Amino acid sequence: MKDEPVAAVIDAGMESYTPHLPQPSRIGEDALRRLEMPVLAILAGRSVMHDVDASREVAERALRTGTVKVYPEASHAINGEHPAGIAAFLNGL
């Protein structure tokens, strides 16, 4: 994996990234309901950053013009793990 440029970038980020406060806060359901533009929520089923079931429920309930797509086997690195699947899904919208 060391010969993979993307893996090298991810490794460098993991080794040198320092989070800064404040962390982003959750967007409330009332704010989500006020969004007028189409929203695409792509959720990773195995992410440690969110509860996928709760996130899907909130998105489906609150977004007026929302599309929710869950990749059950994806981690938080979903864009690197499933780029072809995400691109195919977007092309089908």
MIMAR-407185 format. One line per 3 residues: number of its first residue (from 0); for each residue z, x, y of N, C-alpha, C, O. Coordinates in steps of 0.05 Angstrom, whole numbers, padded with zeros to 5 digits. Layout:
// MIMAR-407185
NUM> Z,X,Y,Z,X,Y,Z,X,Y,Z,X,Y  ...
This chain:
// MIMAR-407185
0> 00000,00016,-00024,00000,00000,00000,00000,00017,00025,-00007,00007,00047  00007,00042,00023,00008,00060,00046,-00020,00065,00058,-00022,00073,00081  -00041,00061,00042,-00068,00066,00051,-00079,00041,00066,-00101,00042,00077
3> -00064,00020,00066,-00073,-00005,00079,-00065,-00004,00109,-00041,-00002,00114  -00084,-00006,00127,-00077,-00005,00156,-00058,-00027,00164,-00039,-00022,00180  -00062,-00051,00154,-00045,-00074,00162,-00017,-00069,00152,00003,-00074,00166
6> -00014,-00059,00127,00012,-00053,00116,00026,-00031,00133,00051,-00033,00137  00011,-00012,00142,00023,00009,00159,00034,-00002,00185,00055,00006,00194  00019,-00021,00197,00029,-00034,00222,00054,-00050,00217,00073,-00049,00232
9> 00054,-00065,00195,00077,-00081,00188,00101,-00063,00183,00123,-00069,00192  00097,-00042,00168,00119,-00023,00162,00130,-00011,00188,00154,-00009,00192  00112,-00003,00206,00121,00009,00232,00137,-00012,00248,00158,-00005,00260
12> 00128,-00036,00248,00143,-00057,00262,00170,-00062,00250,00190,-00066,00265  00172,-00062,00224,00197,-00067,00211,00217,-00044,00215,00241,-00048,00216  00207,-00020,00218,00224,00003,00221,00233,00006,00250,00255,00017,00255
15> 00218,-00003,00270,00225,00003,00297,00230,-00021,00315,00237,-00018,00338  00227,-00045,00304,00231,-00070,00320,00261,-00074,00325,00277,-00072,00306  00267,-00081,00349,00294,-00088,00356,00293,-00115,00370,00281,-00118,00391
18> 00306,-00135,00359,00306,-00162,00372,00321,-00161,00398,00341,-00147,00401  00312,-00177,00417,00325,-00179,00443,00334,-00208,00446,00321,-00227,00437  00357,-00211,00459,00367,-00238,00464,00356,-00247,00491,00350,-00230,00508
21> 00353,-00272,00496,00359,-00293,00478,00337,-00299,00458,00313,-00294,00464  00344,-00308,00435,00324,-00316,00415,00311,-00342,00424,00324,-00358,00438  00287,-00347,00415,00274,-00372,00422,00291,-00395,00411,00303,-00393,00390
24> 00291,-00417,00426,00306,-00440,00416,00286,-00460,00404,00262,-00459,00408  00297,-00478,00388,00281,-00499,00375,00271,-00519,00396,00286,-00526,00414  00247,-00528,00392,00236,-00549,00410,00247,-00575,00399,00243,-00582,00376
27> 00259,-00590,00417,00271,-00616,00409,00250,-00637,00403,00227,-00635,00412  00258,-00657,00388,00239,-00678,00380,00229,-00693,00405,00205,-00701,00405  00245,-00697,00425,00236,-00711,00448,00214,-00695,00462,00194,-00707,00471
30> 00217,-00669,00464,00196,-00652,00476,00171,-00653,00459,00149,-00653,00469  00174,-00652,00432,00150,-00654,00415,00135,-00680,00419,00111,-00681,00419  00150,-00702,00422,00138,-00728,00426,00122,-00730,00452,00102,-00745,00453
33> 00130,-00714,00472,00116,-00714,00497,00090,-00698,00497,00074,-00701,00516  00085,-00682,00477,00061,-00666,00476,00037,-00684,00472,00036,-00701,00454  00017,-00681,00490,-00006,-00698,00489,-00030,-00684,00474,-00048,-00698,00465
36> -00029,-00658,00472,-00051,-00643,00460,-00048,-00643,00430,-00025,-00645,00420  -00070,-00639,00415,-00067,-00636,00386,-00050,-00611,00379,-00053,-00590,00392  -00034,-00613,00359,-00016,-00591,00351,-00021,-00586,00321,-00021,-00605,00305
39> -00024,-00561,00314,-00026,-00554,00285,-00001,-00538,00278,00005,-00517,00290  00014,-00548,00259,00038,-00534,00249,00031,-00523,00221,00026,-00538,00203  00031,-00496,00219,00026,-00483,00194,00053,-00472,00185,00065,-00456,00199
42> 00063,-00481,00162,00089,-00475,00152,00088,-00459,00126,00072,-00466,00108  00105,-00439,00125,00107,-00422,00101,00130,-00433,00083,00153,-00433,00092  00123,-00440,00059,00143,-00452,00041,00166,-00433,00033,00188,-00443,00027
45> 00161,-00407,00034,00182,-00388,00026,00192,-00372,00049,00204,-00351,00045  00188,-00381,00074,00198,-00367,00097,00228,-00369,00098,00240,-00390,00092  00241,-00347,00106,00270,-00347,00110,00277,-00355,00139,00300,-00356,00146
48> 00256,-00360,00155,00260,-00365,00183,00264,-00395,00189,00274,-00402,00211  00256,-00412,00171,00259,-00441,00176,00262,-00456,00149,00256,-00446,00128  00271,-00480,00152,00273,-00498,00129,00247,-00514,00129,00243,-00531,00146
51> 00230,-00508,00110,00203,-00519,00110,00203,-00550,00107,00187,-00563,00121  00221,-00561,00091,00221,-00590,00088,00230,-00604,00114,00218,-00623,00122  00251,-00593,00126,00261,-00605,00151,00240,-00601,00173,00236,-00620,00189
54> 00227,-00578,00174,00207,-00573,00195,00183,-00592,00192,00173,-00603,00211  00174,-00596,00167,00152,-00615,00162,00160,-00643,00170,00144,-00657,00183  00184,-00652,00163,00193,-00679,00169,00193,-00683,00200,00184,-00704,00209
57> 00204,-00664,00214,00205,-00666,00243,00177,-00667,00255,00171,-00684,00272  00160,-00649,00246,00133,-00648,00257,00118,-00674,00251,00105,-00685,00269  00120,-00684,00227,00105,-00708,00220,00117,-00733,00235,00102,-00751,00241
60> 00142,-00732,00241,00155,-00755,00255,00150,-00754,00285,00145,-00774,00297  00151,-00730,00296,00151,-00728,00326,00124,-00722,00339,00120,-00731,00361  00106,-00709,00325,00081,-00702,00337,00062,-00726,00337,00057,-00738,00317
63> 00053,-00733,00361,00035,-00756,00363,00007,-00749,00352,-00006,-00766,00339  -00003,-00726,00357,-00029,-00717,00348,-00025,-00691,00333,-00038,-00671,00340  -00009,-00691,00312,-00003,-00667,00298,-00015,-00666,00270,-00019,-00687,00257
66> -00022,-00642,00262,-00030,-00637,00234,-00011,-00616,00223,-00005,-00596,00235  00000,-00622,00199,00019,-00604,00187,00007,-00594,00161,-00001,-00610,00144  00007,-00568,00158,-00004,-00555,00133,00018,-00536,00122,00027,-00519,00137
69> 00025,-00541,00097,00046,-00524,00085,00033,-00507,00063,00018,-00517,00047  00039,-00481,00063,00030,-00463,00042,00056,-00457,00026,00071,-00439,00034  00060,-00470,00004,00085,-00469,-00011,00093,-00440,-00020,00117,-00434,-00020
72> 00074,-00424,-00027,00081,-00397,-00037,00081,-00376,-00015,00086,-00352,-00021  00077,-00383,00010,00075,-00363,00031,00103,-00356,00042,00121,-00372,00043  00105,-00331,00050,00129,-00322,00064,00124,-00324,00094,00103,-00335,00103
75> 00142,-00314,00110,00139,-00315,00139,00114,-00299,00148,00105,-00302,00171  00104,-00281,00131,00080,-00266,00137,00054,-00281,00128,00035,-00269,00118  00055,-00307,00132,00034,-00325,00122,00006,-00317,00131,-00013,-00318,00115
78> 00003,-00308,00156,-00024,-00302,00166,-00036,-00278,00152,-00060,-00276,00149  -00020,-00260,00143,-00029,-00237,00127,-00033,-00243,00098,-00049,-00230,00084  -00018,-00262,00088,-00019,-00269,00060,-00041,-00289,00053,-00052,-00288,00031
81> -00048,-00306,00072,-00067,-00328,00067,-00088,-00330,00088,-00094,-00353,00097  -00100,-00308,00098,-00119,-00311,00120,-00144,-00327,00112,-00153,-00343,00129  -00154,-00324,00088,-00178,-00339,00081,-00172,-00369,00078,-00188,-00386,00086
84> -00149,-00376,00067,-00141,-00404,00064,-00137,-00417,00091,-00145,-00440,00095  -00124,-00403,00109,-00120,-00414,00136,-00146,-00417,00150,-00151,-00438,00163  -00164,-00397,00148,-00190,-00399,00162,-00206,-00423,00150,-00219,-00438,00165
87> -00206,-00426,00124,-00220,-00448,00112,-00209,-00475,00121,-00224,-00494,00126  -00182,-00476,00122,-00169,-00501,00131,-00178,-00507,00160,-00185,-00530,00166  -00177,-00487,00178,-00184,-00491,00206,-00214,-00500,00208,-00220,-00517,00225
90> -00231,-00488,00192,-00259,-00495,00193,-00264,-00524,00184,-00284,-00536,00192  -00246,-00534,00168,-00248,-00562,00158,-00237,-00583,00177,-00240,-00607,00172  -00223,-00574,00198,-00211,-00594,00217,-00232,-00607,00234,-00226,-00624,00251
